[in-house]
């Protein structure tokens, strides 16, 4: 029953790891771990290149062996049907050889890579930023006055760091398990409720680096993105200075109307630090909703994105993305799956706010903070 | 059948009556029609039903995968909502792992293992039926959730606390937690049964190191099941208590550590990977020698490396948790153990290639699937070694690189092997071969579709595409390879439809006489299952063969002539047993299916109303009562001396089986 088809083509598929690495290295996605920009990401990529090449070499060896065997030893019409192939039951030397060679390769791989595990877990030289994951957004808190409390700058979804500094992260979760991942700056680290996990990120180039939650965390797991904004030291200092300013109290006009609407509807979850107690709902015992369970909006306009970094705050010309912002306030669950009845995600305000209310709210939000400082 | 020898005597002693009164219930007879299947205790019918039910779930699980792929065909897909997406990827995994690959392996284990060791049935035939029906009940139970408010949506890994009531308030995760406990009972029953069967019921002369490798791998898998299922059961019981009775095992605010769930889940979950793959390793260890016309290269090494994988599989679980924050020392330790489990696996691959080396390869469909396992699994194994590098894994884990890896292992490995097994043993089970031309179409379409679907996922993973995301953005740069993957998935669908057509056409062709009846030994096989007619007679063996070697049947066919040249001295079809004896067999029973029906009712009651649980318990306990009063073999049926004939065949064949075996099985040419 000799086959008329050549089974050679499919053997080439075994070279896939090589192909993968080739193709991936010319991809230019914004989550591309093969294009590292930080020292840790670079260290990881060098480890992955090593293991990738070793896998490719072994894969090609096996592929060649399979192709050779399949071509050379296939049954041919000219074969004598009475000829029985030599019944070889094994060969101790050969088997020992191909046991020991992989052992040697793996010992090499272990020696070459295991120290990196400890390197990655060593504390960085820079400042520490508190990271909190919750369904389905990230909060980043800074301790500027060195009092041990991460309460000086509180921002959402965008972590701003100075270039070159190895910033330590203190990763928390407020509900389920999430995972913090900005692939071009470092690998991931889970945020586990009840535990504090140290990790670090750093970048050698200013820029905006993208990240995502990578531990399944429920309905909107796909919509819990991260931006790491890496600034020159002087820009970073300016960013800190501006973030420390309280939000202005809206005095009059549409913005004041919006402020009143905000105090009536939004402060149940959102916070604005402007010294006015009307903007903060006291944390009552046992209350599920309280100021702070949703992003702190004090410097909303200084961010490049909103809603779990799902939408751009500004277009390419620097104009505010009013359309999405309005729609977001009107009916957030329509733009980002949520389960607001179970206190998971932002509820719809379609019933509560009319068109004018929405306009006024957007006008008010525009007073919150300066436009973002972008990396060069 | 050890127990069947004892039971009737015990009952005789107690009641003085061999026909116990079990109320209004009689005993099913070896009937025909649906009753012959539902009440059967025949390991072959049970094996076929395992296979048929698993293939039904395979199409369901495949449909779930296709919906997921359809959603990811374009950026910001609108085929599914996030809620549906989460349910579908959860159920795709649950279905494929627990309702497809495990029961497909059980199908082969049930059907083939007794034949390979020369036994007439498994050790506990009624328990075997019970395992099947509990598996059926579990599958129905879990999938019932689709129709009563939504399927499980927490992932098959069900990480706490996302699966607690606070974050997953629907009943989906209840169906998951209870359904998998039910499925676990089925697997436990099966594993104990097969372990006892393999250890106690081998034909005379079949020492452990003369066992076919498939049987060996099944034995290793049964040990893995016996030890790993209790761990997941503990985890699932804790989760059920949290969800049903407000317990706090995973409640962080009461001091729980969610990593407990992860450790419990993966202490089960990693041996589970070997539970899924080792049966297929066993299958190709049968097919490669047969179609290469050579013995397995390094039988001992392959057996020992299989067992070594079984042992080492217990020491690698935390490689699923490299980014969980468990600390660098544990990470480094599990990284090292994971690297070295590649050694016995790699040895197997090279031994399989050496088996083919110098042979005369016949490219039948089972052979093609077997070779594709060797090559595709290698890719999955090598990417696995890449993941074992813990520092590197911090970039790979939870991306599509992992999705690519484990599909190369479980589809390219486990499923390819199971397909090989289907084509290989089909004539033994049904008496005719599946069509080879359609089989080739099936093979090539699967191979192309599979590589198109999962090959690009390596690239997507390196590009940073995260798993379990219901959407990706157009700015992420994932469009092209996702489109390719989705097209590939639909090619797999076409391939499976070709296989379905093949099964139907071959069957109708056989009924109409167009497809030939196969003899006992259609492939020139090497093991005992080919020494009996096709399809297998109900009693398997007319007499129990005596085994003197690995590949015993092959040695009956091939011997050296005077000049020392190997020659075929007999045709397998001629020297096979005739299947014309009628030894006494275990009797069918109502109780396994009744008992199994109680379990999903108990589960439903735990979710909705404890009264239903009560009803289920009544059914369960009643069935146990009836079962225990029922002799394993019906004293009123047939030959009826109540004694099993493990060694002594019934009827006119009064001589010892050893003598019979020597005279009839070893014609020397």
Interface residues (C-beta under 8 A of the other chain):
Chain A: X1 X2 X3 X5 X7 X10 X11 X13 X14 X16 X17 X20 X21 X23 X24 X27 X28 X29 X30 X31 X32 X33 X34 X41 X43 X44 X45 X47 X48 X50 X51 X52 X54 X55 X56 X58 X59 X62 X63 X65 X66 X69 X70 X73 X74 X75 X79 X82 X83 X84 X85 X86 X87 X88 X89 X90 X91 X94 X95 X98 X99 X102 X103 X106 X109 X110 X113 X114 X116 X117 X118 X119 X120 X121 X135 X171 X175 X176 X177 X179 X181 X183 X186 X187 X188 X189 X190 X192 X193 X194 X195 X197 X212 X213 X214 X215 X216 X217 X218 X219 X220 X221 X222 X223 X337 X342 X344
Chain B: X81 X82 X83 X86 X153 X154 X155 X157 X159 X161 X162 X167 X168 X169 X252 X255 X256 X257 X258 X259 X292 X293 X294 X295 X296 X297 X298 X299 X300 X301 X323 X324 X325 X327 X328 X331 X332 X335 X336 X339 X340 X342 X343 X346 X347 X349 X350 X351 X353 X354 X356 X357 X358 X359 X360 X361 X362 X363 X364 X368 X371 X372 X374 X375 X376 X378 X379 X382 X383 X385 X386 X389 X390 X391 X392 X393 X394 X395 X396 X397 X398 X399 X436 X440 X447 X451 X455 X458 X459 X462 X463 X464 X465 X466 X467 X468 X469 X470 X471 X472 X475 X476 X477 X478 X558 X566 X567 X568
